């Protein structure tokens, strides 16, 4: 199958929207520092999202998982847990 050339691609943007005007004054990398400092966004699957009312509920569940990982399971496999 041949790749489409840019000129063959359909442009869904309305003609009255001028991208140069819409992004005028935009700042490149405006949020880069915040991102590097640890802002961490995770996209949850719809079924997982339904199980939690808010971000605190998600954090609480993840903290529980972390605590459960610390409980020895009684097996002596010799393989360290990761």
PyMOL commands that set and color helices and strands:
alter all, ss='L'
color gray80, all
select helices_A, chain A and resi 6-8+19-22+32-36+46-50+55-69
alter helices_A, ss='H'
color red, helices_A
deselect
rebuild
show_as cartoon
